[in-house]
Structures are given as C-alpha cells and as structure tokens.
Amino acid sequence: MGLRLMIGNKNYSSWSPRPWIAMRVAGLALEGIAPVPQRPQFQENCDAALARGPGPGPWRCDVCVRETLAILEYLNEKFPAAQLWPADRAPRAHARALAAEMHAGFAPLRRECPMNMWRPPQTYPLSPEARGQRCAHRCHVD
C-alpha cells in the first residue's frame, strides 16, 4: 500500500510541499494526494481513516500526522533506507536543528516574501528587519 498525503496548496504554502518533496526524492510510493480539510474536518477525516485501519480502501491509514516535520520524522522511522535524515547522531541533530529553525523562524522574511509559485522570479526589496536576519548557525539573509 502506498502512502497517502493530505497537503495544502503547493503553490502558496511553503510547508505543504515539504513531505511531498521528501517522499518524491526518497522514491517512496505515494498512493494519493488530497487537499487538507480545514479544522475540525481534518481531525474527523483522520479519526475515520484510523478507524478503518491499515490496508486497501479509501483513506485507510495506520497514523495521521498533521505537522510537516513530524511527518518527515515518521517517514524516516518507517522507511530508514530512504535516509531522510543523516544516519549519524551529530549530523542528524544538526540537520534537525536547521530544519526546525527554517520551519518556525524567519517570520519577517516569510511575511515579506510569501510563497507564490505563480509569481515571476524577481528581486523584491526587503525591510532592514528581514535583511538582517541570521539563523543560529550564522547564515545571513542578503
């Protein structure tokens, strides 16, 4: 049975495509993609899918995970051969820290440069707040 993934709009959400991209790069079988229903419908859909259990059929699953980094952790544990995270502990911790910071940080940059895959590529002016952001690993936004 392939994996099913519910995601938001891949054109406007930087979070939504993350598990999808990881699954594609890792070569994990993806059975279907569906749009994420809004709360509370998401939880209702998850409860119904879990009640049906694993195996073939519409939206059967063994777990429903709604946060993208948690999805990647789940996939890494379920499919270790996919090597979604480094095998060694120290590089894995470093990778997780970077992913968490990019996932939850850089609010001024995300606010001023929202994801829009339909927008033509071009340089956009950034505020001093967004330009001066640094991650904990000394990366700098120019």
Order of alpha helices (4+ residues) and beta strands (2+ residues): beta-alpha-beta-alpha-alpha-alpha-alpha-alpha
